[in-house]
Amino acid sequence: MTVLVENLEVPWDVSVAGNGDLFVTERVGRVSRFSDGDRDTVFAPADAIDAGSVDSEPQEMQWWVDGGEGGTLGVAAHPDYPDVSVLYVYYTATVDDGERVNRVSRFDLSADDPAATERVVVEDMPANSYHNGGRLAFGPRGYLWVTTGDAGEDALSADPGALPGSVLRVTANGEPAPDNPAVEGGDPRVYSYGHRNPQGLVWLPDGTPVVNEHGPSGRDEVNRLVPGGNYGWPDVRTAEEYGALAEDSDVRRPLVNTGGGTTWAPTGSLFYTGDAMPSWSNRMVIGGLRSQQLIVVTLSPPEADRPPLGEDGRRFDADWLDDGYTATAHPMLTDELGRVRHVEQGVDGELYAITSNRDGRSSEAFPKENHDVLVRLDPGE
């Protein structure tokens, strides 16, 4: 692990632009750029909350910083950056009456004051001290995808007409993608619903979107998305509940459900296609918070051979799971980085990770005195 930036305050996301620049958000309300070895603060959204952070030294674990799980979260550079010097940010804002909301806005980085160019793309969404979702990513066809958490109102996840607990797909200006699924009573921006707190979103080589999300008391999931799909929250989450679904149920089954008491706390992820880490190529790599590790997941289609399990691998092939792929998971770097918030691939196939050790929840001697950090991962000897 090569440390590129240290002393960050609870970073949440990394976006790699087409020219190799890395944009990093910190939950205290800051957007920074790492370019050619230099780091500079680009702007701070005017209404963003300061979620707070703990000191950069080992201490007793606490459950919350002041902003809970909110703050300045997802970031995505425009697909044509730097020709189109626009950056998208998902953040928790304080509105006039003191209420907190989540929103997605775009900012023009070519301006002297990018914060002053803010244009809201997705209007105010419910925010809470937990389950704020927050991932932003441009998909293969150039649409902006947004993951939203249930914000503590889990019944809204089951409503396709509400934004919490959903995966949204919109244009660069926030309009519904033209071929979004038509669900009766649904918001036209909603691609799928029935999610709890999705924070990782990737695409397989054929364009299939896959999302990972936090579960209750373990039961974290990886789901293959279909247009208009209902992913069951809050009504279905256990093996018994999935197994009891009727054949004509509209609830989609997960590729992975870690089961009760077993948590990855999965957050930012990518489908790795580079060759800097050749043994991870063509696999899904997921950051783990509570598990303090990376999880490398192989998704094998039905006719493909399964990878070996080794000493600590785990196969997800129960008959109540989605049989479109069989997932095989291997934990990596457990307690080496602490809480891994996101992993991202660089333009030359390099692999980056950021930590979330100053959010008050780390253990096993984290945070270190230089944390939080942005690192590059390199293959060992």
Secondary structure, DSSP 8 states (H G I E B T S, - for coil): -EEEE-S-SSEEEEEE-TTS-EEEEETTTEEEEEETTEEEEEE--TTB-------SS-----S--TTTT-SEEEEEE-TTTTTS-EEEEEEEEE-TTS-EEEEEEEEETTSSSGGGG-EEEEEEEE--SS-----EEE-TTS-EEEE---TT-GGGGG-TTSSTTEEEEE-TTS-B-TT----TT--TTEEEE--S-EEEEEE-TTS-EEEEE--TTB--EEEE--TT-B--TTT--SHHHHHT--TT--B---SEE--BT----EEEEEEE--SSSGGGTTEEEEEETTTTEEEEEEEE-TTS-----TTT-EEE--TTS-TT-EEEEEEESTTTSSSEEEEEE-TTS-EEEEE-GGGS---SS-S-TT-S-EEEE----
